[in-house]
Amino acid sequence: MNMNILLTADAQTAGGGIIMIAYIVLIVGFMYFFMIRPQKKEQKKQAAMLSQLEVGDCVLTSSGFYGIIIDITDDTVIVEFGNNKNCRIPMQKAAIAQVEKPEQ
């Protein structure tokens, strides 16, 4: 009689463990598809945008300023702000949030 109760308890514990593993897999899958994957996709898009920068492009910086690129080096750009053409600031490429190509 006692042996039958122990076998039933072991079967219930094994079933609960499988359900727990299934929940963990489900949560990890949810996190991947709704958090990690979109972030990596956005990073690839940002890297592609920064690799296509050219002199003369109008850019929006992460601080909200619009300017024109006047020089590009490996990881920095010199951006000209304002109409008076006297404000030229070197900044990292990572500070560029958006690029608008000049109309031709």
N, C-alpha and C positions, 0 to 999 in steps of 0.2 A: 504494500500500500504506500509506504513512504517513498519507494523508488519511483512509482508512477507520478507522484507529486513533484519530485525533483526533475524528472524528464520534462514535465509540462512547464516548469519554471524556466528551464534552460531554453526551451523552444520559444517562450515568450521573450526572453532576454535577447536571443539572437534576432528575432523579428524586429524588436525595438532598435537594435543596433543598425540594422539595414535601413530602417526608416530614418534614423539620425544621419547616416552617411548620405542618403538621398537628399535630405534637407541641406546639408552642407554643400553638396555638389550643386544643388539648385541655387543657393545663395551666391556661390562663387561664379557660376554662370551668369547670374543676373548682374553681378558687379562688373564682370568683364564686358558684357554687351551694352550696358547702360552707363558705365563710367570710364573704363580703361580704353576701350576701342574708339569711342568718339574723341577722346583726348589725343590719342595717337594720330588719328585722322586729321585733326586740327593742326597738330604739330607739323605733319607732312605738308599740309597746305601752306602754313606760314613759311616753312623752309623753301618751298617752291617759289613763293612770292618774293622772298628776299634774294633768291638766286637770280631772279629776272630783273633786278633793279638796273636802271640805266640813268645816265646823266640827263637831266631835264624832266624827270618824272616828278609829279606832284605827290607828296606824301603827307599822311596824317600821322603824327607821333602819338605815342601812348599817353602823353600829357595833354593832348588835344590841340596841338599847334599844327597848322598847315604850312608847308614849305616846299621849296624846289631843290632837288639834289643837284649840287654843282661839282662834286667830286666823290669818287668811291675808292676805298682801299679794301683790304681783306675783310676786316670786321668792323670798319667804321665808315661813316659817310659824313660829308659836310653838307649841311642843309642851310639854305638861305631863306630867311623869314622876312615878311613885310614887303612893302612897296619901295622903300628907300634903298634896298640892296646893300645895306651896311651891316646887317645882322646875319653873320655866318657862324654857325655853331657846329662843331664836330660832335657826333654822337654815334653810339653803337647801332649796328643794323637791327639788333633785337628791340630797339626802342620804336621801330616803325610798325605801326598797327595796320595801315592801309596804304595802297599805292593806286594812283590814278595815272594812266598813261596820257601824255598830251595828245590832243586831237590833231590829226594831220590833214 
